[in-house]
Amino acid sequence: MEITGRLTADASVQKVNNDKQVVNFSIAINDNYKPKGSTELKEVVIYIECSYWLNTATA
């Protein structure tokens, strides 16, 4: 999956079970639309919480 947006804060790395790491971060996506029958442009911000899992163990 590909998500394009802006990072909202610094990413944080946490260790889980000594052999895995997870990187947590948040992305903001700006969007706008014009409601039907209106001339006014509405702006919407969507926040997505993301986790990227890393496995440091090798097979």
C-alpha positions as CSV (number, residue, x, y, z in Angstrom):
1,M,0.0,0.0,0.0
2,E,1.2,3.5,-0.8
3,I,0.1,6.5,1.2
4,T,1.3,10.0,0.3
5,G,1.0,12.7,3.0
6,R,2.9,14.7,5.6
7,L,4.5,13.3,8.7
8,T,2.8,14.9,11.7
9,A,5.5,14.1,14.3
10,D,8.8,12.3,14.7
11,A,8.7,8.5,14.2
12,S,9.3,6.4,17.3
13,V,11.1,3.0,17.4
14,Q,10.2,0.4,20.0
15,K,11.7,-3.1,20.6
16,V,9.3,-6.0,20.9
17,N,10.4,-9.5,22.1
18,N,14.1,-8.7,21.6
19,D,14.1,-9.7,17.9
20,K,11.6,-7.3,16.4
21,Q,11.3,-3.6,16.2
22,V,8.3,-1.4,15.3
23,V,8.4,2.1,13.9
24,N,5.2,4.1,14.7
25,F,4.4,7.3,12.9
26,S,1.4,9.4,11.8
27,I,0.6,10.8,8.4
28,A,-1.8,13.7,7.5
29,I,-3.6,13.9,4.2
30,N,-5.2,17.1,3.0
31,D,-8.2,16.8,0.7
32,N,-10.9,19.2,-0.6
33,Y,-14.2,19.0,-2.3
34,K,-17.2,21.1,-3.3
35,P,-20.5,19.8,-2.0
36,K,-23.3,19.3,-4.6
37,G,-25.2,22.5,-5.1
38,S,-22.6,24.6,-3.3
39,T,-19.9,27.0,-4.5
40,E,-18.0,26.8,-1.2
41,L,-14.9,24.5,-1.1
42,K,-14.6,22.2,1.9
43,E,-11.3,21.1,3.2
44,V,-10.8,17.8,5.1
45,V,-7.7,16.5,6.9
46,I,-7.4,12.7,7.4
47,Y,-4.9,11.4,9.9
48,I,-3.5,7.8,9.5
49,E,-1.6,6.0,12.3
50,C,1.1,3.8,10.7
51,S,3.3,1.0,12.1
52,Y,6.2,-0.5,10.2
53,W,7.5,-3.8,11.6
54,L,11.1,-4.8,11.4
55,N,12.5,-8.3,12.1
56,T,16.2,-8.2,13.0
57,A,16.6,-12.0,13.2
58,T,18.1,-13.7,10.1
59,A,17.2,-17.1,8.8
